[in-house]
């Protein structure tokens, strides 16, 4: 049984979107969906094209804002105010 079996396509899209957002921590994803950081990484790897997954991994590696314990205490929101709410346009694998 897959750990992602109970997630809808909408949930998966939202998790991917949250994972790409710089100011959304893995803790926020865990609070909303119950997925730990390693689970998010596995989901991203499963759902994304390999090239995009490598870009994402390089982007989040060492990024303090993805970890609430490491980030500046003045950052108190999940979503960047500059982010457009145009929907998820991340290239995902098509089965």
C-alpha positions as CSV (number, residue, x, y, z in Angstrom):
1,X,0.0,0.0,0.0
2,X,1.4,3.4,-1.0
3,X,1.6,6.2,1.5
4,X,0.1,8.5,-1.1
5,X,-2.9,6.3,-1.8
6,X,-5.3,8.4,0.2
7,X,-4.3,11.7,-1.5
8,X,-6.5,13.1,-4.2
9,X,-5.1,14.6,-7.4
10,X,-6.0,18.0,-6.0
11,X,-4.1,17.2,-2.8
12,X,-1.0,16.0,-4.7
13,X,-1.1,19.2,-6.9
14,X,-1.3,21.4,-3.7
15,X,1.6,19.5,-2.0
16,X,3.7,20.0,-5.1
17,X,2.8,23.7,-5.2
18,X,3.6,24.1,-1.5
19,X,6.9,22.3,-1.9
20,X,7.9,24.7,-4.6
21,X,7.0,27.8,-2.6
22,X,10.1,29.1,-0.8
23,X,8.3,30.3,2.3
24,X,6.2,27.1,2.8
25,X,8.0,24.9,5.3
26,X,7.9,21.1,5.3
27,X,6.3,21.5,8.8
28,X,3.4,23.3,7.2
29,X,3.0,20.5,4.6
30,X,3.1,18.0,7.5
31,X,0.5,19.9,9.5
32,X,-1.9,20.0,6.5
33,X,-1.3,16.6,4.9
34,X,0.6,14.5,7.4
35,X,3.6,14.0,5.1
36,X,7.1,14.2,6.5
37,X,10.0,15.8,4.6
38,X,11.1,12.5,3.2
39,X,7.6,11.7,2.1
40,X,7.3,15.0,0.3
41,X,10.7,14.3,-1.4
42,X,9.4,10.8,-2.5
43,X,6.1,12.3,-3.8
44,X,7.9,15.0,-5.7
45,X,10.3,12.4,-7.3
46,X,7.3,10.1,-8.2
47,X,5.2,12.9,-9.7
48,X,7.7,15.1,-11.5
49,X,9.9,14.7,-14.5
50,X,13.5,13.8,-13.4
51,X,14.9,17.1,-14.6
52,X,12.4,19.2,-12.7
53,X,12.8,17.0,-9.6
54,X,16.6,17.7,-9.7
55,X,15.9,21.4,-10.0
56,X,13.6,21.3,-7.0
57,X,16.0,19.3,-4.9
58,X,18.8,21.8,-5.7
59,X,16.5,24.6,-4.8
60,X,15.3,23.4,-1.4
61,X,18.6,21.8,-0.3
62,X,19.9,24.0,2.6
63,X,17.1,26.5,2.2
64,X,16.3,27.7,5.8
65,X,12.8,28.8,4.9
66,X,11.8,25.2,4.2
67,X,12.5,24.3,7.9
68,X,10.7,26.3,10.6
69,X,13.4,25.7,13.2
70,X,16.0,27.2,10.9
71,X,14.2,30.2,9.5
72,X,14.1,33.8,10.6
73,X,11.4,34.3,13.3
74,X,10.0,37.2,11.3
75,X,8.8,34.8,8.6
76,X,5.3,33.9,9.9
77,X,3.4,33.0,6.8
78,X,3.3,30.0,4.5
79,X,2.8,31.7,1.2
80,X,4.9,34.5,-0.3
81,X,2.8,37.7,-0.8
82,X,4.4,38.1,-4.3
83,X,3.3,34.7,-5.5
84,X,0.6,34.6,-8.1
85,X,-2.4,32.4,-7.5
86,X,-2.6,31.1,-11.0
87,X,-2.7,27.5,-10.2
88,X,-0.2,24.7,-10.4
89,X,1.8,24.9,-13.6
90,X,4.6,22.5,-12.5
91,X,5.4,19.9,-15.1
92,X,4.4,16.5,-13.8
93,X,4.7,13.0,-15.2
94,X,1.8,11.9,-17.3
95,X,0.9,8.3,-17.0
